[in-house]
Amino acid sequence: MREIFLGRPVFWTIWALLAPLMLALGQMRMHVVNFNLFLLLLTGATMVCIVFVVVKYREGEAITREPIEEANLPTE
């Protein structure tokens, strides 16, 4: 399974934590009834997940299947 799921299992558990949150917000029809609060909760959850991944990332871990070639990056 390591070939299919890149990254540590703790990163994949983020999906397991976000799915019930999104399901609950959808069941409450938050995205229709109270859109501003929905966006605030969605943005907050996204930021927490991004910060968690950035803090827990270890140098040398695979992020993508194919290596990112630095030759394709623009130069100044």
PDB file of N, CA, C and O in Angstrom:
ATOM      1  N   MET A   1       0.803  -1.196   0.000  1.00  0.00           N
ATOM      2  CA  MET A   1       0.000   0.000   0.000  1.00  0.00           C
ATOM      3  C   MET A   1       0.850   1.266   0.000  1.00  0.00           C
ATOM      4  O   MET A   1       0.356   2.336  -0.356  1.00  0.00           O
ATOM      5  N   ARG A   2       2.104   1.164   0.388  1.00  0.00           N
ATOM      6  CA  ARG A   2       2.970   2.340   0.407  1.00  0.00           C
ATOM      7  C   ARG A   2       3.160   2.943  -0.980  1.00  0.00           C
ATOM      8  O   ARG A   2       3.424   4.138  -1.110  1.00  0.00           O
ATOM      9  N   GLU A   3       3.026   2.110  -2.023  1.00  0.00           N
ATOM     10  CA  GLU A   3       3.165   2.626  -3.379  1.00  0.00           C
ATOM     11  C   GLU A   3       1.964   3.482  -3.769  1.00  0.00           C
ATOM     12  O   GLU A   3       2.079   4.382  -4.601  1.00  0.00           O
ATOM     13  N   ILE A   4       0.817   3.198  -3.166  1.00  0.00           N
ATOM     14  CA  ILE A   4      -0.405   3.931  -3.502  1.00  0.00           C
ATOM     15  C   ILE A   4      -0.533   5.184  -2.653  1.00  0.00           C
ATOM     16  O   ILE A   4      -0.793   6.266  -3.181  1.00  0.00           O
ATOM     17  N   PHE A   5      -0.353   5.053  -1.341  1.00  0.00           N
ATOM     18  CA  PHE A   5      -0.535   6.165  -0.415  1.00  0.00           C
ATOM     19  C   PHE A   5       0.813   6.733  -0.014  1.00  0.00           C
ATOM     20  O   PHE A   5       1.531   6.143   0.793  1.00  0.00           O
ATOM     21  N   LEU A   6       1.155   7.886  -0.584  1.00  0.00           N
ATOM     22  CA  LEU A   6       2.408   8.542  -0.231  1.00  0.00           C
ATOM     23  C   LEU A   6       2.249   9.271   1.096  1.00  0.00           C
ATOM     24  O   LEU A   6       1.150   9.703   1.446  1.00  0.00           O
ATOM     25  N   GLY A   7       3.315   9.404   1.812  1.00  0.00           N
ATOM     26  CA  GLY A   7       3.278  10.136   3.076  1.00  0.00           C
ATOM     27  C   GLY A   7       3.005   9.223   4.251  1.00  0.00           C
ATOM     28  O   GLY A   7       2.672   8.048   4.100  1.00  0.00           O
ATOM     29  N   ARG A   8       3.157   9.798   5.413  1.00  0.00           N
ATOM     30  CA  ARG A   8       2.943   9.036   6.635  1.00  0.00           C
ATOM     31  C   ARG A   8       1.452   8.849   6.904  1.00  0.00           C
ATOM     32  O   ARG A   8       0.639   9.668   6.475  1.00  0.00           O
ATOM     33  N   PRO A   9       1.090   7.787   7.606  1.00  0.00           N
ATOM     34  CA  PRO A   9      -0.324   7.539   7.909  1.00  0.00           C
ATOM     35  C   PRO A   9      -0.992   8.669   8.682  1.00  0.00           C
ATOM     36  O   PRO A   9      -2.200   8.871   8.555  1.00  0.00           O
ATOM     37  N   VAL A  10      -0.231   9.405   9.477  1.00  0.00           N
ATOM     38  CA  VAL A  10      -0.827  10.505  10.237  1.00  0.00           C
ATOM     39  C   VAL A  10      -1.384  11.570   9.294  1.00  0.00           C
ATOM     40  O   VAL A  10      -2.369  12.228   9.628  1.00  0.00           O
ATOM     41  N   PHE A  11      -0.780  11.749   8.139  1.00  0.00           N
ATOM     42  CA  PHE A  11      -1.298  12.714   7.172  1.00  0.00           C
ATOM     43  C   PHE A  11      -2.610  12.230   6.558  1.00  0.00           C
ATOM     44  O   PHE A  11      -3.488  13.035   6.248  1.00  0.00           O
ATOM     45  N   TRP A  12      -2.740  10.928   6.385  1.00  0.00           N
ATOM     46  CA  TRP A  12      -3.976  10.380   5.822  1.00  0.00           C
ATOM     47  C   TRP A  12      -5.102  10.390   6.834  1.00  0.00           C
ATOM     48  O   TRP A  12      -6.271  10.410   6.449  1.00  0.00           O
ATOM     49  N   THR A  13      -4.782  10.377   8.118  1.00  0.00           N
ATOM     50  CA  THR A  13      -5.843  10.434   9.116  1.00  0.00           C
ATOM     51  C   THR A  13      -6.508  11.810   9.147  1.00  0.00           C
ATOM     52  O   THR A  13      -7.619  11.952   9.657  1.00  0.00           O
ATOM     53  N   ILE A  14      -5.840  12.809   8.610  1.00  0.00           N
ATOM     54  CA  ILE A  14      -6.471  14.126   8.499  1.00  0.00           C
ATOM     55  C   ILE A  14      -7.762  14.011   7.700  1.00  0.00           C
ATOM     56  O   ILE A  14      -8.761  14.643   8.045  1.00  0.00           O
ATOM     57  N   TRP A  15      -7.752  13.206   6.628  1.00  0.00           N
ATOM     58  CA  TRP A  15      -8.971  12.994   5.836  1.00  0.00           C
ATOM     59  C   TRP A  15     -10.059  12.368   6.683  1.00  0.00           C
ATOM     60  O   TRP A  15     -11.229  12.735   6.571  1.00  0.00           O
ATOM     61  N   ALA A  16      -9.679  11.425   7.532  1.00  0.00           N
ATOM     62  CA  ALA A  16     -10.669  10.763   8.382  1.00  0.00           C
ATOM     63  C   ALA A  16     -11.267  11.735   9.401  1.00  0.00           C
ATOM     64  O   ALA A  16     -12.399  11.544   9.846  1.00  0.00           O
ATOM     65  N   LEU A  17     -10.530  12.754   9.764  1.00  0.00           N
ATOM     66  CA  LEU A  17     -11.045  13.750  10.695  1.00  0.00           C
ATOM     67  C   LEU A  17     -11.867  14.825   9.987  1.00  0.00           C
ATOM     68  O   LEU A  17     -12.827  15.347  10.555  1.00  0.00           O
ATOM     69  N   LEU A  18     -11.503  15.150   8.776  1.00  0.00           N
ATOM     70  CA  LEU A  18     -12.227  16.184   8.038  1.00  0.00           C
ATOM     71  C   LEU A  18     -13.554  15.686   7.465  1.00  0.00           C
ATOM     72  O   LEU A  18     -14.509  16.456   7.358  1.00  0.00           O
ATOM     73  N   ALA A  19     -13.620  14.434   7.104  1.00  0.00           N
ATOM     74  CA  ALA A  19     -14.839  13.894   6.486  1.00  0.00           C
ATOM     75  C   ALA A  19     -16.059  14.043   7.398  1.00  0.00           C
ATOM     76  O   ALA A  19     -17.091  14.520   6.924  1.00  0.00           O
ATOM     77  N   PRO A  20     -16.001  13.664   8.675  1.00  0.00           N
ATOM     78  CA  PRO A  20     -17.175  13.860   9.535  1.00  0.00           C
ATOM     79  C   PRO A  20     -17.541  15.341   9.713  1.00  0.00           C
ATOM     80  O   PRO A  20     -18.720  15.683   9.801  1.00  0.00           O
ATOM     81  N   LEU A  21     -16.540  16.208   9.764  1.00  0.00           N
ATOM     82  CA  LEU A  21     -16.812  17.641   9.881  1.00  0.00           C
ATOM     83  C   LEU A  21     -17.577  18.139   8.654  1.00  0.00           C
ATOM     84  O   LEU A  21     -18.584  18.833   8.790  1.00  0.00           O
ATOM     85  N   MET A  22     -17.108  17.791   7.476  1.00  0.00           N
ATOM     86  CA  MET A  22     -17.788  18.217   6.251  1.00  0.00           C
ATOM     87  C   MET A  22     -19.180  17.595   6.140  1.00  0.00           C
ATOM     88  O   MET A  22     -20.120  18.244   5.682  1.00  0.00           O
ATOM     89  N   LEU A  23     -19.306  16.346   6.556  1.00  0.00           N
ATOM     90  CA  LEU A  23     -20.610  15.681   6.541  1.00  0.00           C
ATOM     91  C   LEU A  23     -21.586  16.395   7.487  1.00  0.00           C
ATOM     92  O   LEU A  23     -22.744  16.625   7.137  1.00  0.00           O
ATOM     93  N   ALA A  24     -21.111  16.738   8.670  1.00  0.00           N
ATOM     94  CA  ALA A  24     -21.975  17.423   9.638  1.00  0.00           C
ATOM     95  C   ALA A  24     -22.396  18.799   9.121  1.00  0.00           C
ATOM     96  O   ALA A  24     -23.556  19.188   9.252  1.00  0.00           O
ATOM     97  N   LEU A  25     -21.460  19.522   8.540  1.00  0.00           N
ATOM     98  CA  LEU A  25     -21.809  20.836   7.995  1.00  0.00           C
ATOM     99  C   LEU A  25     -22.801  20.708   6.849  1.00  0.00           C
ATOM    100  O   LEU A  25     -23.694  21.544   6.703  1.00  0.00           O
ATOM    101  N   GLY A  26     -22.653  19.673   6.042  1.00  0.00           N
ATOM    102  CA  GLY A  26     -23.593  19.445   4.950  1.00  0.00           C
ATOM    103  C   GLY A  26     -24.970  19.043   5.447  1.00  0.00           C
ATOM    104  O   GLY A  26     -25.980  19.482   4.897  1.00  0.00           O
ATOM    105  N   GLN A  27     -25.024  18.215   6.479  1.00  0.00           N
ATOM    106  CA  GLN A  27     -26.310  17.793   7.039  1.00  0.00           C
ATOM    107  C   GLN A  27     -27.063  18.971   7.667  1.00  0.00           C
ATOM    108  O   GLN A  27     -28.293  19.010   7.651  1.00  0.00           O
ATOM    109  N   MET A  28     -26.319  19.918   8.213  1.00  0.00           N
ATOM    110  CA  MET A  28     -26.943  21.109   8.786  1.00  0.00           C
ATOM    111  C   MET A  28     -27.265  22.152   7.711  1.00  0.00           C
ATOM    112  O   MET A  28     -27.818  23.211   8.006  1.00  0.00           O
ATOM    113  N   ARG A  29     -26.912  21.834   6.461  1.00  0.00           N
ATOM    114  CA  ARG A  29     -27.094  22.747   5.326  1.00  0.00           C
ATOM    115  C   ARG A  29     -26.446  24.113   5.598  1.00  0.00           C
ATOM    116  O   ARG A  29     -26.956  25.167   5.220  1.00  0.00           O
ATOM    117  N   MET A  30     -25.308  24.030   6.267  1.00  0.00           N
ATOM    118  CA  MET A  30     -24.585  25.244   6.639  1.00  0.00           C
ATOM    119  C   MET A  30     -24.164  26.035   5.399  1.00  0.00           C
ATOM    120  O   MET A  30     -24.132  27.265   5.438  1.00  0.00           O
ATOM    121  N   HIS A  31     -23.842  25.349   4.303  1.00  0.00           N
ATOM    122  CA  HIS A  31     -23.379  26.026   3.097  1.00  0.00           C
ATOM    123  C   HIS A  31     -24.503  26.800   2.405  1.00  0.00           C
ATOM    124  O   HIS A  31     -24.242  27.590   1.497  1.00  0.00           O
ATOM    125  N   VAL A  32     -25.763  26.576   2.831  1.00  0.00           N
ATOM    126  CA  VAL A  32     -26.904  27.296   2.269  1.00  0.00           C
ATOM    127  C   VAL A  32     -27.458  28.300   3.271  1.00  0.00           C
ATOM    128  O   VAL A  32     -27.750  29.445   2.925  1.00  0.00           O
ATOM    129  N   VAL A  33     -27.597  27.860   4.508  1.00  0.00           N
ATOM    130  CA  VAL A  33     -28.254  28.671   5.530  1.00  0.00           C
ATOM    131  C   VAL A  33     -27.332  29.768   6.077  1.00  0.00           C
ATOM    132  O   VAL A  33     -27.744  30.921   6.213  1.00  0.00           O
ATOM    133  N   ASN A  34     -26.098  29.406   6.386  1.00  0.00           N
ATOM    134  CA  ASN A  34     -25.170  30.345   7.012  1.00  0.00           C
ATOM    135  C   ASN A  34     -23.829  30.251   6.290  1.00  0.00           C
ATOM    136  O   ASN A  34     -22.862  29.704   6.819  1.00  0.00           O
ATOM    137  N   PHE A  35     -23.787  30.785   5.090  1.00  0.00           N
ATOM    138  CA  PHE A  35     -22.632  30.612   4.210  1.00  0.00           C
ATOM    139  C   PHE A  35     -21.364  31.233   4.783  1.00  0.00           C
ATOM    140  O   PHE A  35     -20.286  30.653   4.654  1.00  0.00           O
ATOM    141  N   ASN A  36     -21.470  32.393   5.408  1.00  0.00           N
ATOM    142  CA  ASN A  36     -20.273  33.047   5.944  1.00  0.00           C
ATOM    143  C   ASN A  36     -19.616  32.213   7.038  1.00  0.00           C
ATOM    144  O   ASN A  36     -18.392  32.078   7.059  1.00  0.00           O
ATOM    145  N   LEU A  37     -20.409  31.654   7.941  1.00  0.00           N
ATOM    146  CA  LEU A  37     -19.864  30.793   8.988  1.00  0.00           C
ATOM    147  C   LEU A  37     -19.273  29.524   8.380  1.00  0.00           C
ATOM    148  O   LEU A  37     -18.233  29.043   8.831  1.00  0.00           O
ATOM    149  N   PHE A  38     -19.936  28.981   7.356  1.00  0.00           N
ATOM    150  CA  PHE A  38     -19.418  27.794   6.661  1.00  0.00           C
ATOM    151  C   PHE A  38     -18.038  28.080   6.078  1.00  0.00           C
ATOM    152  O   PHE A  38     -17.118  27.279   6.241  1.00  0.00           O
ATOM    153  N   LEU A  39     -17.889  29.209   5.405  1.00  0.00           N
ATOM    154  CA  LEU A  39     -16.586  29.557   4.828  1.00  0.00           C
ATOM    155  C   LEU A  39     -15.531  29.756   5.905  1.00  0.00           C
ATOM    156  O   LEU A  39     -14.376  29.369   5.729  1.00  0.00           O
ATOM    157  N   LEU A  40     -15.922  30.350   7.005  1.00  0.00           N
ATOM    158  CA  LEU A  40     -14.984  30.554   8.109  1.00  0.00           C
ATOM    159  C   LEU A  40     -14.518  29.208   8.677  1.00  0.00           C
ATOM    160  O   LEU A  40     -13.325  29.014   8.912  1.00  0.00           O
ATOM    161  N   LEU A  41     -15.447  28.289   8.894  1.00  0.00           N
ATOM    162  CA  LEU A  41     -15.090  26.958   9.413  1.00  0.00           C
ATOM    163  C   LEU A  41     -14.243  26.182   8.412  1.00  0.00           C
ATOM    164  O   LEU A  41     -13.278  25.520   8.794  1.00  0.00           O
ATOM    165  N   LEU A  42     -14.600  26.259   7.138  1.00  0.00           N
ATOM    166  CA  LEU A  42     -13.850  25.564   6.101  1.00  0.00           C
ATOM    167  C   LEU A  42     -12.432  26.115   5.984  1.00  0.00           C
ATOM    168  O   LEU A  42     -11.471  25.352   5.886  1.00  0.00           O
ATOM    169  N   THR A  43     -12.307  27.425   5.995  1.00  0.00           N
ATOM    170  CA  THR A  43     -10.987  28.052   5.914  1.00  0.00           C
ATOM    171  C   THR A  43     -10.153  27.722   7.149  1.00  0.00           C
ATOM    172  O   THR A  43      -8.962  27.434   7.038  1.00  0.00           O
ATOM    173  N   GLY A  44     -10.769  27.761   8.307  1.00  0.00           N
ATOM    174  CA  GLY A  44     -10.053  27.426   9.542  1.00  0.00           C
ATOM    175  C   GLY A  44      -9.567  25.987   9.558  1.00  0.00           C
ATOM    176  O   GLY A  44      -8.425  25.717   9.929  1.00  0.00           O
ATOM    177  N   ALA A  45     -10.433  25.061   9.155  1.00  0.00           N
ATOM    178  CA  ALA A  45     -10.045  23.649   9.116  1.00  0.00           C
ATOM    179  C   ALA A  45      -8.923  23.425   8.101  1.00  0.00           C
ATOM    180  O   ALA A  45      -8.002  22.646   8.347  1.00  0.00           O
ATOM    181  N   THR A  46      -9.006  24.107   6.970  1.00  0.00           N
ATOM    182  CA  THR A  46      -7.966  23.975   5.952  1.00  0.00           C
ATOM    183  C   THR A  46      -6.634  24.500   6.466  1.00  0.00           C
ATOM    184  O   THR A  46      -5.599  23.862   6.274  1.00  0.00           O
ATOM    185  N   MET A  47      -6.654  25.643   7.109  1.00  0.00           N
ATOM    186  CA  MET A  47      -5.417  26.225   7.631  1.00  0.00           C
ATOM    187  C   MET A  47      -4.797  25.336   8.717  1.00  0.00           C
ATOM    188  O   MET A  47      -3.579  25.166   8.757  1.00  0.00           O
ATOM    189  N   VAL A  48      -5.628  24.775   9.588  1.00  0.00           N
ATOM    190  CA  VAL A  48      -5.118  23.875  10.624  1.00  0.00           C
ATOM    191  C   VAL A  48      -4.445  22.665   9.985  1.00  0.00           C
ATOM    192  O   VAL A  48      -3.371  22.253  10.422  1.00  0.00           O
ATOM    193  N   CYS A  49      -5.063  22.097   8.962  1.00  0.00           N
ATOM    194  CA  CYS A  49      -4.488  20.926   8.284  1.00  0.00           C
ATOM    195  C   CYS A  49      -3.177  21.274   7.590  1.00  0.00           C
ATOM    196  O   CYS A  49      -2.217  20.506   7.660  1.00  0.00           O
ATOM    197  N   ILE A  50      -3.129  22.416   6.926  1.00  0.00           N
ATOM    198  CA  ILE A  50      -1.896  22.817   6.240  1.00  0.00           C
ATOM    199  C   ILE A  50      -0.775  23.041   7.239  1.00  0.00           C
ATOM    200  O   ILE A  50       0.347  22.585   7.019  1.00  0.00           O
ATOM    201  N   VAL A  51      -1.058  23.730   8.324  1.00  0.00           N
ATOM    202  CA  VAL A  51      -0.035  23.976   9.349  1.00  0.00           C
ATOM    203  C   VAL A  51       0.437  22.659   9.953  1.00  0.00           C
ATOM    204  O   VAL A  51       1.632  22.480  10.191  1.00  0.00           O
ATOM    205  N   PHE A  52      -0.488  21.737  10.203  1.00  0.00           N
ATOM    206  CA  PHE A  52      -0.125  20.433  10.758  1.00  0.00           C
ATOM    207  C   PHE A  52       0.834  19.690   9.833  1.00  0.00           C
ATOM    208  O   PHE A  52       1.840  19.143  10.285  1.00  0.00           O
ATOM    209  N   VAL A  53       0.523  19.672   8.550  1.00  0.00           N
ATOM    210  CA  VAL A  53       1.378  18.964   7.583  1.00  0.00           C
ATOM    211  C   VAL A  53       2.740  19.645   7.479  1.00  0.00           C
ATOM    212  O   VAL A  53       3.764  18.964   7.436  1.00  0.00           O
ATOM    213  N   VAL A  54       2.771  20.958   7.439  1.00  0.00           N
ATOM    214  CA  VAL A  54       4.048  21.671   7.333  1.00  0.00           C
ATOM    215  C   VAL A  54       4.903  21.435   8.571  1.00  0.00           C
ATOM    216  O   VAL A  54       6.113  21.242   8.453  1.00  0.00           O
ATOM    217  N   VAL A  55       4.301  21.445   9.748  1.00  0.00           N
ATOM    218  CA  VAL A  55       5.063  21.249  10.988  1.00  0.00           C
ATOM    219  C   VAL A  55       5.580  19.814  11.089  1.00  0.00           C
ATOM    220  O   VAL A  55       6.707  19.595  11.533  1.00  0.00           O
ATOM    221  N   LYS A  56       4.773  18.842  10.683  1.00  0.00           N
ATOM    222  CA  LYS A  56       5.146  17.434  10.835  1.00  0.00           C
ATOM    223  C   LYS A  56       5.986  16.888   9.672  1.00  0.00           C
ATOM    224  O   LYS A  56       6.480  15.764   9.750  1.00  0.00           O
ATOM    225  N   TYR A  57       6.153  17.669   8.598  1.00  0.00           N
ATOM    226  CA  TYR A  57       6.917  17.203   7.440  1.00  0.00           C
ATOM    227  C   TYR A  57       8.381  16.999   7.820  1.00  0.00           C
ATOM    228  O   TYR A  57       8.971  17.812   8.532  1.00  0.00           O
ATOM    229  N   ARG A  58       8.954  15.899   7.333  1.00  0.00           N
ATOM    230  CA  ARG A  58      10.369  15.619   7.562  1.00  0.00           C
ATOM    231  C   ARG A  58      11.118  15.753   6.242  1.00  0.00           C
ATOM    232  O   ARG A  58      10.611  15.345   5.197  1.00  0.00           O
ATOM    233  N   GLU A  59      12.279  16.303   6.281  1.00  0.00           N
ATOM    234  CA  GLU A  59      13.099  16.502   5.091  1.00  0.00           C
ATOM    235  C   GLU A  59      13.328  15.179   4.365  1.00  0.00           C
ATOM    236  O   GLU A  59      13.710  14.185   4.981  1.00  0.00           O
ATOM    237  N   GLY A  60      13.095  15.172   3.066  1.00  0.00           N
ATOM    238  CA  GLY A  60      13.324  13.982   2.260  1.00  0.00           C
ATOM    239  C   GLY A  60      12.102  13.121   2.022  1.00  0.00           C
ATOM    240  O   GLY A  60      12.177  12.153   1.265  1.00  0.00           O
ATOM    241  N   GLU A  61      10.970  13.445   2.650  1.00  0.00           N
ATOM    242  CA  GLU A  61       9.751  12.665   2.441  1.00  0.00           C
ATOM    243  C   GLU A  61       9.197  12.918   1.044  1.00  0.00           C
ATOM    244  O   GLU A  61       9.282  14.027   0.517  1.00  0.00           O
ATOM    245  N   ALA A  62       8.628  11.869   0.455  1.00  0.00           N
ATOM    246  CA  ALA A  62       8.022  12.006  -0.869  1.00  0.00           C
ATOM    247  C   ALA A  62       6.705  12.751  -0.764  1.00  0.00           C
ATOM    248  O   ALA A  62       5.871  12.445   0.088  1.00  0.00           O
ATOM    249  N   ILE A  63       6.524  13.730  -1.635  1.00  0.00           N
ATOM    250  CA  ILE A  63       5.283  14.485  -1.674  1.00  0.00           C
ATOM    251  C   ILE A  63       4.485  14.099  -2.910  1.00  0.00           C
ATOM    252  O   ILE A  63       3.259  13.995  -2.868  1.00  0.00           O
ATOM    253  N   THR A  64       5.194  13.888  -4.007  1.00  0.00           N
ATOM    254  CA  THR A  64       4.560  13.495  -5.263  1.00  0.00           C
ATOM    255  C   THR A  64       5.191  12.194  -5.752  1.00  0.00           C
ATOM    256  O   THR A  64       6.269  11.804  -5.305  1.00  0.00           O
ATOM    257  N   ARG A  65       4.503  11.536  -6.674  1.00  0.00           N
ATOM    258  CA  ARG A  65       5.039  10.296  -7.230  1.00  0.00           C
ATOM    259  C   ARG A  65       6.275  10.548  -8.088  1.00  0.00           C
ATOM    260  O   ARG A  65       7.264   9.821  -7.998  1.00  0.00           O
ATOM    261  N   GLU A  66       6.208  11.568  -8.904  1.00  0.00           N
ATOM    262  CA  GLU A  66       7.326  11.918  -9.772  1.00  0.00           C
ATOM    263  C   GLU A  66       8.108  13.055  -9.128  1.00  0.00           C
ATOM    264  O   GLU A  66       7.515  13.954  -8.531  1.00  0.00           O
ATOM    265  N   PRO A  67       9.418  13.025  -9.242  1.00  0.00           N
ATOM    266  CA  PRO A  67      10.193  14.121  -8.664  1.00  0.00           C
ATOM    267  C   PRO A  67       9.919  15.427  -9.405  1.00  0.00           C
ATOM    268  O   PRO A  67       9.688  15.434 -10.614  1.00  0.00           O
ATOM    269  N   ILE A  68       9.949  16.512  -8.671  1.00  0.00           N
ATOM    270  CA  ILE A  68       9.758  17.828  -9.267  1.00  0.00           C
ATOM    271  C   ILE A  68      11.102  18.283  -9.796  1.00  0.00           C
ATOM    272  O   ILE A  68      12.073  18.414  -9.051  1.00  0.00           O
ATOM    273  N   GLU A  69      11.139  18.521 -11.101  1.00  0.00           N
ATOM    274  CA  GLU A  69      12.397  18.924 -11.727  1.00  0.00           C
ATOM    275  C   GLU A  69      12.590  20.415 -11.555  1.00  0.00           C
ATOM    276  O   GLU A  69      11.745  21.215 -11.958  1.00  0.00           O
ATOM    277  N   GLU A  70      13.687  20.774 -10.964  1.00  0.00           N
ATOM    278  CA  GLU A  70      13.946  22.191 -10.723  1.00  0.00           C
ATOM    279  C   GLU A  70      14.360  22.910 -11.998  1.00  0.00           C
ATOM    280  O   GLU A  70      14.352  24.141 -12.032  1.00  0.00           O
ATOM    281  N   ALA A  71      14.718  22.182 -13.041  1.00  0.00           N
ATOM    282  CA  ALA A  71      15.103  22.806 -14.301  1.00  0.00           C
ATOM    283  C   ALA A  71      13.908  23.507 -14.950  1.00  0.00           C
ATOM    284  O   ALA A  71      14.100  24.434 -15.737  1.00  0.00           O
ATOM    285  N   ASN A  72      12.689  23.088 -14.640  1.00  0.00           N
ATOM    286  CA  ASN A  72      11.505  23.696 -15.229  1.00  0.00           C
ATOM    287  C   ASN A  72      11.042  24.945 -14.492  1.00  0.00           C
ATOM    288  O   ASN A  72      10.127  25.629 -14.951  1.00  0.00           O
ATOM    289  N   LEU A  73      11.651  25.247 -13.375  1.00  0.00           N
ATOM    290  CA  LEU A  73      11.242  26.401 -12.607  1.00  0.00           C
ATOM    291  C   LEU A  73      11.789  27.671 -13.264  1.00  0.00           C
ATOM    292  O   LEU A  73      12.892  27.664 -13.811  1.00  0.00           O
ATOM    293  N   PRO A  74      11.016  28.758 -13.207  1.00  0.00           N
ATOM    294  CA  PRO A  74      11.510  30.009 -13.818  1.00  0.00           C
ATOM    295  C   PRO A  74      12.684  30.563 -13.047  1.00  0.00           C
ATOM    296  O   PRO A  74      12.783  30.405 -11.830  1.00  0.00           O
ATOM    297  N   THR A  75      13.570  31.213 -13.774  1.00  0.00           N
ATOM    298  CA  THR A  75      14.744  31.833 -13.148  1.00  0.00           C
ATOM    299  C   THR A  75      14.565  33.334 -13.160  1.00  0.00           C
ATOM    300  O   THR A  75      13.812  33.884 -13.964  1.00  0.00           O
ATOM    301  N   GLU A  76      15.264  33.977 -12.262  1.00  0.00           N
ATOM    302  CA  GLU A  76      15.147  35.436 -12.180  1.00  0.00           C
ATOM    303  C   GLU A  76      16.143  36.110 -13.065  1.00  0.00           C
ATOM    304  O   GLU A  76      16.187  37.339 -13.121  1.00  0.00           O
TER     305      GLU A  76
END
